[in-house]
Amino acid sequence: MNLKAMVLDEQAVRRALTRIAHEIIERNKGIENCVLVGIKTRGIYLAKRLAERIEQIEGKSIAVGELDITLYRDDLTKVTNNEEPLVKGSDIPVDINNKKVILVDDVLYTGRTVRAALDALMDIGRPGQIQLAVLVDRGHRELPVRADYVGKNIPTASSEKIVVQLAEVDKTDQVSIYEKE
């Protein structure tokens, strides 16, 4: 893949997350009954960063959970020696029944990841409401899914790939567009 453009640097990622944190607080009139749930892998780190910013703004902490959607994907790939999918497990430390769950992910593309996450959440409990926060919305939806909170809309061609790098995983914070070869 060839680098086409870097669209968000470390500072822009930080600003986008701060704005999303403010929007979450404003839309929900605070954080009462709210839970952030990050979709593995990078969504978890984004959810934790949002929780830190929300706590700085509100002076109260918000629960953060992790959701593994591996078994709910419609494009399930086998990545272990025994042909079983690699499952990392979900960890949601609070009861999500009747809560406002804010799903957090890095990139919204076809909507299939979000559909899988909704199925996984419903197997855990019955939230009162589910909202979606993404760092990047790149378009090309295949399912009727729309994010409630978007860090940046980046219209892309089908031949392009959005790569989100986060310091927790990749040692740097940036979002880039690559041209598929």
Secondary structure, 3 states (H helix, E strand, C coil): CEEEEEEECHHHHHHHHHHHHHHHHHHCCCCCCEEEEEECCHHHHHHHHHHHHHHHHHCCCCEEEEECCHHHCCCCCCCCCCCCCCCCCCECCCCCCCCEEEEEEEEECCCHHHHHHHHHHHHHCCCCEEEEEEEEECCCCCCCCCCCEEEEECCCCCCEEEEEECHHHHCCCEEEEEECC
